[in-house]
Amino acid sequence: MPNLHKVFVYGTLQSGEPNNYLIEDQTFIGRGSTTSLEWNMYSLGAFPAVVRGNSNVMGELWEVDDEALSKCDWLECHPDMYSRERVEVIVNCCVVLAWMYIYQGDVTNVEEIDKWPV
């Protein structure tokens, strides 16, 4: 039986976005948000970045296998550009612990956004 991982995506991995093809054959659980107000999202142009802050993040929860998680890590340049951290998210009225990619770069002078796509 394969290992399965819950991943909370908020950018180009979401349904209908250009990189969703990496996980589209995996299990979509639902739309939701982080439970805590400790994140902010920024637009880096073609994709968003989440860093520690004072808001929550809207996105999608997926259950993925090892291969799909590896593809997500590759896309997010984990652990250099984005680190993968476990966060609590609320989806379908349930609180779940899931991986989320956190931007490691500087967001000074970068536009803050509420959701992706803008």
C-alpha positions in Angstrom: 0.0 0.0 0.0 1.5 3.4 -1.0 2.2 6.2 1.5 -0.3 9.0 1.3 0.2 12.6 2.3 -2.2 15.5 2.7 -1.0 18.6 0.9 -2.6 22.0 1.1 -2.1 23.9 -2.1 -2.9 27.6 -2.6 -1.3 28.5 -6.0 -0.6 27.0 -9.4 -1.2 23.4 -8.1 -4.9 24.2 -7.5 -7.7 22.8 -9.8 -7.8 24.7 -13.1 -4.3 26.2 -12.6 -1.4 25.4 -14.9 0.5 23.0 -12.6 -2.5 21.0 -11.4 -1.5 18.3 -13.9 1.1 17.2 -11.4 -1.6 16.1 -8.9 -4.8 15.8 -11.0 -4.8 12.0 -10.8 -4.6 12.2 -7.0 -7.5 12.6 -4.5 -9.1 16.1 -4.2 -10.5 16.4 -0.7 -11.9 20.0 -0.8 -11.4 23.7 -0.5 -10.6 25.3 2.8 -8.2 27.5 4.7 -5.5 27.5 7.3 -6.9 27.5 10.8 -4.6 30.1 12.2 -4.0 33.8 11.4 -0.2 33.4 10.9 0.3 33.6 7.2 0.4 36.2 4.4 0.3 35.6 0.7 2.2 37.6 -1.9 2.2 37.6 -5.7 5.6 36.8 -7.3 4.1 37.3 -10.8 3.4 33.9 -12.2 2.9 32.3 -8.8 2.2 33.1 -5.2 4.3 32.9 -2.1 3.1 32.3 1.5 5.2 33.5 4.5 4.6 33.9 8.2 2.2 36.9 8.9 -1.2 37.6 10.3 -3.8 36.2 8.0 -5.1 32.9 6.8 -4.7 31.2 3.4 -7.4 29.9 1.2 -6.6 26.8 -0.9 -7.3 23.1 -1.7 -6.5 20.0 0.3 -5.3 17.0 -1.7 -4.2 13.5 -0.7 -1.2 12.5 -2.8 1.2 9.5 -3.0 5.0 9.6 -2.6 5.5 10.2 -6.3 3.1 13.1 -6.5 4.6 14.6 -3.4 8.1 14.3 -5.0 6.7 16.2 -8.0 5.3 18.9 -5.8 8.7 19.2 -4.0 10.4 19.5 -7.4 8.0 22.2 -8.6 8.4 24.2 -5.3 12.2 23.8 -5.3 11.9 22.3 -1.8 13.8 22.9 0.4 15.6 25.9 -1.1 12.9 28.2 -2.5 10.0 26.8 -0.5 10.1 24.7 2.6 7.4 22.1 3.3 5.8 22.5 6.7 2.8 20.8 8.4 0.0 23.2 9.2 -3.6 22.9 10.4 -6.3 23.5 7.8 -10.0 23.3 7.9 -11.7 21.6 5.0 -15.3 20.2 5.0 -15.8 21.2 8.6 -12.8 19.1 9.7 -9.4 20.3 11.0 -6.6 18.4 9.3 -2.8 18.5 9.5 -1.3 18.9 6.0 1.9 19.9 4.3 2.0 23.5 2.9 4.9 25.1 1.0 6.3 28.2 2.7 8.4 30.7 0.7 12.0 31.2 1.9 12.7 34.4 0.0 12.3 38.1 0.8 8.9 39.6 0.1 9.9 43.2 0.8 8.3 45.4 -1.9 6.2 42.5 -3.2 2.4 42.9 -3.6 0.4 41.2 -0.8 -2.7 39.4 -2.1 -5.7 37.7 -0.4 -6.0 34.7 -2.7 -4.7 33.0 -5.9 -5.6 33.5 -8.7 -5.6 37.2 -8.1 
